[in-house]
């Protein structure tokens, strides 16, 4: 994290979110190669893969909705709404 980012919990969670996504992708890719899963190389899976990646990355920005003390809870609410879940107030 560069000096231009604030050292808040939301920035830390944002970084952990991306780290988790990178780890999950590496594990998925390694298992695909090891097990010889070539079915996912078909063109029909390209668009869903792009949409899933886009949703994951855009979801990470929900964590940064607010940089104040309520930012984390606001971010969780946005993430929940993206998954069609209504959290109580």
Phi, psi and omega in degrees: 000129181282170180292341182282347177268144176284149181270062182256166179296327180294323177292322177296315178296323177298316178294319178294323177302313180291323177297316179299318178297319178294318179295315180299319179295318180296317179296315179300312181297317180297316179294322177299314180294314184297322183266356178071032179283098180259354182299330182281357176277354180290152182299331183297338181268354183293309182297312176300325179294318178295316180296320178295317178297316180298316179297321180295314181292316178295326176298330180294330180288340176296332179295329184267016182305312180231135179265001180269194184293336179267001183301320182295315181292323176297318178298319177297321178297318179296315178299317180297317179296327176296332179263014179061038178244128177260115178274146178292153180290000000 
